[in-house]
Every structure is written in structure tokens, then in C-alpha cells.
């Protein structure tokens, strides 16, 4: 009698679970990058290259005072608080971010459970929540920062962006991820 493998050992199951976990982690890192890269970039005095030749921002004193001081133990959260203060995000967005971060940590630290246990699923709902926050952030950044400092934008451009019809690079990546999550 051949040995019967448990259901979680099916390569298709393992592939699907790994696929979903990876997509969620990419979505989380996209959110994190969208927030940190833009806020830090806004307060950058210049650029240098680190040891690996990667570009590194030289943040200004204003960044430390206006952003980092909001939560010196968690730069990402500090940047989120700065965005709330400037009406780019709200308390509901912070709740989604908190839940999404908790789920990200569960996935990253308990990946075996997400592969082998049928009662542990990568949250489609939180993935969509991440997308919603990133899209909102992209629109705010485009309309309140990028368009505000460049006079080449027309009132029609601004209207299209405010209506959510424009798409930023971070949102675009997530729009590619969402449809393939269940495949």
C-alpha cells in the first residue's frame, strides 16, 4: 500500500500558499516604501551612496524634528503619523496598517503554518486594505505635493487625479498583484 501524503504536501497547495504569502509580503513592502520613500524624500537635503553603492538620502534636521520625533522607535509609524497630521491618511488607515503589519509579521515568522495548516490563510481582505491605503496615499501625494510644486499641471489634471483616475507607481504594482493573488 503506497504512503498517502497529507493534503498540505500537494505541490499545488504548497505553490499556491507560497505564492499568496510572497504577494502579501510584496504588498506590505510596497506600502512601507510608498510611505517612507516619499516622506523621507520630501525632507532630503541630498543623496549619497552607501557601502553597497545604493543611493541613500541625507535627511534634513526638519525630518528629524517633524517626522522622526513622532515615534523614534518606529520610523515607518512616525512617517504614517506625519501623513495623518497632513490629512493624507486617517485613523482608519492607521488601523488597517496596524492589522496589515501584524499579519505581515505572522506570515514572515510563521510561514510553515501558512503552508501546512488549512485554517491559516493569507488575508485577501488586508491585501485589499493595503492597496486602498497606498492608492489614497498616491492620490494625496500627487495632488498635494507633486502638482502643488509644478506649475505644468492643469486644473483638469488635478481634477482627474483627485477623482482617483490617476495612478501612481506604487498603486500600479499593487493593481498587478491583486488579480493574481487567487491564481
C-alpha positions as CSV (number, residue, x, y, z in Angstrom):
1,X,0.0,0.0,0.0
2,X,1.6,3.3,-1.1
3,X,2.1,6.0,1.5
4,X,-0.6,8.7,1.3
5,X,0.7,12.2,1.7
6,X,-1.2,14.7,3.8
7,X,-3.2,17.3,1.8
8,X,-0.7,20.1,2.6
9,X,2.1,18.2,0.9
10,X,0.4,18.5,-2.5
11,X,2.8,20.7,-4.6
12,X,-0.1,22.7,-6.0
13,X,-1.2,23.6,-2.5
14,X,2.3,24.5,-1.4
15,X,2.8,26.6,-4.5
16,X,-0.5,28.5,-4.0
17,X,0.2,29.2,-0.4
18,X,3.8,30.3,-1.0
19,X,2.5,32.4,-3.9
20,X,0.0,34.2,-1.7
21,X,2.4,34.7,1.1
22,X,5.0,36.2,-1.3
23,X,2.4,38.6,-2.9
24,X,1.3,39.8,0.5
25,X,4.9,40.5,1.6
26,X,5.5,42.4,-1.6
27,X,2.3,44.4,-1.0
28,X,3.4,45.2,2.6
29,X,6.8,46.3,1.4
30,X,5.2,48.4,-1.3
31,X,3.2,50.2,1.3
32,X,6.2,50.7,3.5
33,X,8.3,52.0,0.6
34,X,5.5,54.3,-0.6
35,X,5.3,56.0,2.8
36,X,9.0,56.1,3.8
37,X,10.5,56.9,0.4
38,X,8.2,59.8,-0.2
39,X,8.2,61.3,3.2
40,X,12.0,60.9,3.6
41,X,12.5,62.2,0.0
42,X,10.4,65.3,0.8
43,X,12.8,66.1,3.7
44,X,16.0,65.2,1.9
45,X,19.0,67.6,1.7
46,X,20.9,65.4,-0.7
47,X,21.9,61.9,-1.7
48,X,25.0,59.7,-1.1
49,X,25.8,56.1,-1.9
50,X,26.2,53.6,0.9
51,X,28.7,50.8,1.0
52,X,26.8,48.7,-1.5
53,X,26.6,51.7,-3.9
54,X,22.9,52.0,-3.2
55,X,21.5,55.6,-3.1
56,X,20.9,56.9,0.5
57,X,19.0,60.0,1.4
58,X,20.6,62.6,3.7
59,X,17.5,63.6,5.7
60,X,17.3,67.2,6.9
61,X,17.0,68.4,10.5
62,X,13.3,69.1,9.8
63,X,12.8,65.4,9.1
64,X,14.1,64.5,12.5
65,X,12.0,67.3,14.1
66,X,8.8,67.0,12.2
67,X,8.6,63.3,11.4
68,X,11.1,61.0,13.2
69,X,10.4,62.6,16.5
70,X,6.7,61.4,16.3
71,X,8.0,57.9,17.0
72,X,11.8,57.5,17.2
73,X,11.5,53.7,17.8
74,X,9.5,53.2,14.6
75,X,10.3,55.4,11.6
76,X,7.6,53.9,9.4
77,X,4.9,54.6,12.1
78,X,6.4,58.1,12.6
79,X,6.0,58.8,8.8
80,X,2.4,57.5,8.9
81,X,1.6,59.9,11.8
82,X,3.1,62.7,9.8
83,X,0.8,61.8,6.9
84,X,-2.2,61.7,9.3
85,X,-1.2,65.2,10.5
86,X,-1.3,66.4,6.9
87,X,-4.6,64.7,6.1
88,X,-3.1,62.2,3.6
89,X,-4.2,59.3,5.9
90,X,-6.6,59.0,8.7
91,X,-7.1,56.9,11.8
92,X,-8.9,54.2,9.8
93,X,-5.9,53.9,7.6
94,X,-3.6,53.6,10.6
95,X,-5.8,50.7,11.9
96,X,-5.5,49.0,8.5
97,X,-1.7,49.5,8.6
98,X,-1.5,48.1,12.1
99,X,-3.5,45.0,11.2
100,X,-1.6,44.6,7.9
101,X,1.7,44.8,9.8
102,X,0.6,42.3,12.4
103,X,-0.4,39.9,9.6
104,X,2.9,40.5,7.7
105,X,4.8,39.5,10.8
106,X,2.7,36.4,11.3
107,X,3.3,35.4,7.7
108,X,7.1,36.1,7.8
109,X,7.6,34.4,11.2
110,X,5.1,31.6,10.9
111,X,5.4,30.7,7.2
112,X,5.3,27.0,7.8
113,X,1.9,27.3,9.4
114,X,0.5,29.2,6.5
115,X,1.7,26.4,4.2
116,X,0.7,23.4,6.3
117,X,-2.4,24.4,8.2
118,X,-5.7,24.7,6.4
119,X,-7.1,27.2,8.9
120,X,-4.3,29.8,8.3
121,X,-4.9,31.9,5.2
122,X,-3.1,34.9,3.9
123,X,-5.7,37.7,4.2
124,X,-7.2,38.8,1.0
125,X,-9.1,41.5,2.9
126,X,-5.9,43.0,4.3
127,X,-4.2,42.8,0.9
128,X,-7.0,44.9,-0.4
129,X,-6.7,47.2,2.6
130,X,-3.1,47.8,1.8
131,X,-4.0,48.6,-1.7
132,X,-6.6,51.1,-0.5
133,X,-4.1,52.9,1.7
134,X,-1.5,53.0,-1.0
135,X,-3.9,54.3,-3.6
136,X,-5.2,57.0,-1.2
137,X,-1.6,58.0,-0.4
138,X,-0.6,58.0,-4.1
139,X,-3.5,60.3,-4.9
140,X,-2.8,62.7,-2.0
141,X,0.9,62.8,-2.8
142,X,0.2,63.5,-6.5
143,X,-2.4,66.2,-5.8
144,X,-1.0,67.9,-2.7
145,X,2.8,67.6,-3.3
146,X,3.7,66.9,-6.9
147,X,1.1,69.0,-8.5
148,X,1.5,71.8,-5.9
149,X,5.1,72.3,-6.7
150,X,4.9,72.0,-10.5
151,X,3.0,74.6,-12.5
152,X,2.8,72.5,-15.6
153,X,-0.3,70.7,-14.3
154,X,-3.7,71.9,-15.4
155,X,-6.9,72.2,-13.4
156,X,-8.2,69.2,-15.5
157,X,-5.1,67.2,-14.5
158,X,-5.8,68.0,-10.9
159,X,-9.5,67.0,-11.1
160,X,-8.6,63.7,-12.8
161,X,-6.1,62.9,-10.0
162,X,-8.5,63.9,-7.2
163,X,-11.2,61.6,-8.7
164,X,-8.7,58.7,-8.3
165,X,-8.4,58.2,-12.1
166,X,-4.6,58.8,-12.0
167,X,-2.4,56.0,-10.8
168,X,0.9,56.2,-9.0
169,X,3.7,53.7,-9.4
170,X,3.1,52.1,-6.0
171,X,-0.6,51.6,-6.7
172,X,0.2,50.3,-10.2
173,X,2.3,47.5,-8.7
174,X,-0.5,46.5,-6.3
175,X,-3.0,46.6,-9.2
176,X,-0.9,44.0,-10.8
177,X,-0.7,41.8,-7.7
178,X,-4.4,41.8,-6.7
179,X,-5.8,39.8,-9.7
180,X,-3.1,37.2,-9.5
181,X,-3.5,36.6,-5.7
182,X,-6.0,33.8,-6.2
183,X,-4.3,32.0,-9.1
